[in-house]
Amino acid sequence: MAATMRDAFIEATGRMLENNADSVVVLADIGISQFKEAGLYDRFPDRFINCGIREQLMVGVAAGLAKEGFRPLLHSYTPFLLERPYEQIKIDFAHLNLGGVFVSIGASFDSSLSGRTHQAPGDVGLIKLLPDFDIYVPGHPDEAATLLDVAAVDDGRVYVRLTEDLNSSARPVVPGKFHVERKAADGSPTVIAVGPMLDRVLEATAALDMTVLYATSVIPFDGRTLRETGATEIVLVEPYLQGTSAAEISGALHDRPHRLLSIGVRNMELRKYGSLEDHIQAHGLDADSLRDSITGFLSTG
C-alpha cells in the first residue's frame, strides 16, 4: 500500500506509462522531483513535458497532444491546475471535447502554511461548471490508486483530487457509485460523507441512527443509491466548499419532499496560516463540530 495519495499517484502514473504507449505527462514544474526520484523521468524521457511555471501553457500543450491522439495527464497544486488556467481548460479541453486526466494535490488547504495562494476550496464547484468531467475524491491511497487506474484507461475528461487528509482504511471503490458504509432502517436520516470526511463523519454519528453513504465519485453522482435509502433528511459533508453537490441531491430527490443540511468549507477568508487541523476545526469539519451540526439539524425536523 502506498503511504500517501501522492505515492499512489506516482505508482499509478508508472502503470499508465507502461501500459499505454500514447500516455504522456505534462507538468508545470510541480512533481518533477518526485517523478525523478521514482525513476520514471529517466525510464520515459520522451513522455514527460515540463512547461516550467506556465500553467496556461501546460494546459494548451496537453490539449494539443490530446487532439493528436495522446492521453495527457496534467498535475499540479489545485489552484495552479484548475483556477489559474481555467479559461484554457474551458476552451482547449471542454469546448473542443478533448480527453485528459487532471490530478491535483493540496486539496482545499493541505498546504495551509503556504498561504492562500495554495488553497482552493472551490475547485470541485469550478470544474463542475464544465461539461462531461468525471470528478473523483478518494479518501485513502488505495482508493486513489484504483480511481487513477480507471482514469488512465478512460478517454474522457477526469479530475482526481488528492489530499493529505486520509481515512484510516480504504473502502471498495466503484466509479460512479456510493459505498453503503452503514445502513439504518429505510427512511432514516442519511449522511453522505465525501472522500476524506468519512472517518470524522463516522465518529460524529456513532450514536445516531443514520445511514452513512460514502462518496468517492461526486460526478457522476449516484442518485440511485441515495433514493434507495428512502431518506427525506439528508446531510452532505464535503471537504470543499459547502453545498457543492447540493444541486445533485435536489435533482435526485426532485419528486420527494426532503430537507438538506450542507456542511463543508465555509465561504470565508481565514487570514491566518495554521495547520491542516487548524483549518478543519475553523470550518467546523472536526468530529465534535460535525456532531453538533448534525444533531442540531435533526432536532429541528
N, C-alpha and C positions, 0 to 999 in steps of 0.2 A: 504494500500500500504506500502511495506517495504521502509524504509528511504534510505537504501543503497543497493547495489547489494549483499554485504556480508550478510545483514539481510535477503534478499530474498533467498540467498543460504542456510542459516541455516534453514529457514522455509521449503524450498523445500526438504532439507535432512530429516527433520522430516516426511514429507509426504512419502518420499521414504521408510524410515524405517517402517512406519506404514502400508504401502500398499504392500510391497514386503518383505516377510519373508527371502528371500535369499540375501537381500542387506546388505552390510557391509561397514563401513567407515574405511579407512586405512590412518593414518597420520604419520607425522614425526615432532611431537611437535606443529607445527603451527596449530592453530584452536582449540586446546584442550580447552582453557579457554572459547571461545565463545560457544562451544557446552555444556560445563558445566553450563554456565550462562543461557542458554536456557532450561536446564533441560533434554536435550536429552541423555547426557552421563549417567545420573542416570536411565533414563527410559529404555535404551537399553544397559546395561553394557556389554553384550556379543557381541555386534555388532560394537564396536569400538576397533580398534587395533592401539596403538601408538608405533611406532618403534623407537622413540627417533630421535635424529638428524642424521638419517641414511636414506637418500633419496633413495639410490640404494636398500636398504633392503625393504623400503616401496613398491617400485615397484615390487620387487621379491615376497614379501608376497602377494600383491594384485593379481599378476598373478597366483600364486598357488591357491588362493581362486577362481579365475575365472575358472581355469581348473577343479575345483571340483564342478562347477555349481553355484557359488555365483555371484552376481553383485557388484563388488567393486567400491567404489568411493574414489578417491585419491585427496588430497588437499594440496596445499602449495603456497608460493610465486612463481611467474612464473619461475625464474631461478632455483629454487630448485625442482620444479615439473617436468620440461622438460629438462633443459640444463644439470644439474648435473647427473641425472640418464638416459641420453638419450640412452646409449647402452642397458640398461635393458629394456627400452620401446621398442626399436627396436627388440630385441631378444625375450624377455619374453612375449610381447603382440603382436606385429605386425607379427613376424616370426611364432609364434605359433598360430596366428589367434584367440586371446582371446579378449573378450569384457571388457570394463571398462569405467568409467566416470572420466575424468581428469578435475578438476576445479581449476583454478589459480586465485590468487589475485595479485595486484601490477602492472599488465599490463606492458607498456613499461617503465614508470618511475614515477608511482604514489608515490612510496616510495623514492623519489629523495634524501631526506635528509639522507637516509641510505647509499647512495653512489652507486657505480657501481655494487656491489655485488647483489643489489636488483632490477636491471634494466635488462629487456630482450626484447628489441625491435625486435629481430629476432625470437621470439617464434613461430609465425604462419608459417613463412617460413620454420622453422626447422621441425615442426610436419607435414607439407605438404609433406616432403620427404618420409614419411612412408605411406604405402597404407591403404586405407579404414578408414581413420579418418574423421568423420564429425567435422567441426570447426564452433563454434557459437561465435559471437562477439556482445552481446547485448549492447544497449546504454542507457538502463533505467532499474531500478529494476524490474518493471513489466514484461519487456521482458525477463530479466534473469530468473524470476520465470517460465515463460512459457517454455523456452528452457531447463531449468533444469528438469522440469517435463517430457518433451519429452525424454531427455537423460536417465532418471531413468527407463523408461519402454522399452527402446531400448535394443538390445542385442549386439550391435556393439561397436566400439571404438569412443568415443566422447570427444572432447576438448571444454570446455566452458571457455571463457576468461572474467573475471570480472574486473571492473575498478571503480575508484572513480570519473572519468571524465564522467559526465552524461548529456544527453539531458534533456530538460525541461519537456517533456511529452513522453509517450510511444506511439508506433505505433503498428498496427496489425502485429503479428509475425507468419509467416508460415515457418517452417524449409525448407530450400532449395529454397525459393522464395524471390525475391526482392519486397519491397513495393514501389509503384509508388507514391512518395511524391508530385511531381509536374510534370505536363505533358505539354510540349510545342508542337509545330507542328511537325508532322512526319519528321524525318531527322534533327531536330535541334540538336545542341551540347548537349551531355548528361554527367552529372556528377554522379558518383557512390560514395556515402558517406557511409563509413563503421562504424557501431556502434556509438561510442560517438562523431564522427566527424560531425554528421548531423546538429546540431544547428549552428555550425560555418560555414558550407557549405551554409546553407540557408541564413545566414546573408551576406556571401560573394557574393552570386549570386542573391541577391534580385532584382537587377536592370538588370539582364541578362536574355535573352530569352533562357532558358535551361531546359531540362527535368532533374529532380532530382530523382534518384533511391536510395533507402535506403537498405543497406545490413546488415542483422544480421547473415546470414549464408554465409560464404565465401567458404566452401566446404560442400555440393555440391554448385557449382557456377551456378547461374541462367542465363545462356547464352541465354535462350529463350526470357526472358523479355528484355534483352539488345538488342537482334536482332530486336524485335518488335518495338523498338523506331525508327529504320531506321537510327540511328546516324552513322556518319563516323568520328566525332570528339568526343573523349571520354576523360574525366578527371576522374582519380581514386584517391580518397582521403582516405588514410588508417591511423589508429592510431598506426601503427607499421612500420617496415622497408619499405621504399618506393619501389614500384614495386612488392610487394609480390604476388599480383593477376594479374600482367600484362600478364602472360602466359595464364591464363584462358580467359582474354579478347581477346587476339590474337587468341586463339582456337575457341572462339565463333564467331569471325568475320573473320575466315580464308579465306573465299571466297569473302570478301568485302574490298576494299581499305579503310584504316582508319588511323587516327592519334591518338596517345595516349600520354597524359601527366600523369605521375605517381607522386603523391605527398604523402609523408609520412615522417616517422622519417628518417632523413638523416644518412647515414653510416659514422658517425664521432664520435669521443670521446669528450664529454664535461667533462672536468676535474674540474668542479665546482659543488657544490651541488645545491643550488637554490630550488625553489618551483616547483610544477607541472606546474603552469602557466609560470614560467620562462623557463622551458624546451619546453613547447608548442610553445612559442614565438621564442626560439632559433632555433627550427627546422622549422619555417615558417608555423606553423599549426594554428595560430590565424586567425581570420576572415580577418583582413586587409592584412596579407601576402597571404592568400588564394586568395583574390580578385585580388591582383597584379599578382600572378602566373597564374590564370585562364584567366584574361583579356589579359595578355601578350601572352599566348598560342593561344587564339582565334584570336588575331590581326595578327598573322603570317600565318594564314591558307590560 
